[in-house]
Amino acid sequence: AEYFADLIKAYREEIIELYYLGCRNIQFDDPTFAFFCAEPVLSGMRQEGIDPEAILDMYIEVYNEMLKNRPADLSITVHTCRGNYRVCTKVFDSS
């Protein structure tokens, strides 16, 4: 929780700084969300005693907190490329 609170604070500061420098479009490149679509990753998490739904909810909450009270004319997108899908599934896949 402390880590994510610090992360949220750092991102909020960066977002506001970028905005005041003229940026109106920010894209986060975050493949993490795509992992929740891969059954080998999900089952691997469960085998390790990790609740995938709780982790996904936490990631969503972090983004919501990072972006809370952002300027209305600031567009945010999240890119969820699965280019490293095979690497990540091997981490959790026991086969």
N, C-alpha and C positions, 0 to 999 in steps of 0.2 A: 504494500500500500504506500509506503514511504517513497519507494522508487517511482511509482506511477505519479504520485503527487509532484515530485520534482520534475518528472518528464512533462507533465501537463503545464507546469509553470514555465519551463524552458520553451516549450512550443508556443505558448501564448505570447511570451515576450518576443520570440522570433516572428510570429505572424504579425503582430502589431508593428514591429520595426519594418518588416517588408511592406506592409500597407502604407506606412508613412513615407517610405521611399518611392511609392507610386505603384506598387504591385497590386493588381486587382484579381489575379487568378493564381491560385496555389494548387499544385497537384502533389499529393502524397503518393509515393511509389511504395506500396505495402502489399507484398504477396501473402501476408499472413492470413487474410480472410479467405483466400482460395484454398488454403489447407483444410478448411472446415468443410470442403466439398469432396474430400478424398477419404474414402472409407479406410484405406490402410493407415492413414494418419490418425483418424478418429479411433479406430480400434487399438492402435498403438498407444494412444493417450490413455484409453481406458485400462489397458493392461498395466500401465505405469501408475494407475490410481489417480489419474487426472480426469476431471469432469470437463469434456470439451464444451458443453453448453455454458458452463460457468466461466470458462476462459473466454469464449466468444462474447458473452455478455460483458465481461470486464473490458475487452478490447473496444467494444462499441461505446461503453461508458467513458473510456479514456478519450476517444475521439469527440464525443459529445461535450465533455468538459473542456477539452482543448479549444473547441470552436464556439463555446458559449460566449454570447455577447460580442461576436465578431461584427465588424461593420457590414451593413446591409448590402453594400455594393461589392463585397469581396466574395468571389466565387471559389468554392472548394471542390476538388474532385479527388477520388481515391482510385489509383490504378492498381489492379490486383493480378498482375501478370503471373502466369503459372509456369514461367520459363524454367524454374528450378524445381518443378514438381517431382521429378524422379529422384533427385537428391534428398528431398525432404521426406518422401515416402520411405526411402531406405533407412532413414534414421529411426522410424517407428515400426517398420515392417519386420516381423520376426522370421519371415521366410528367407 
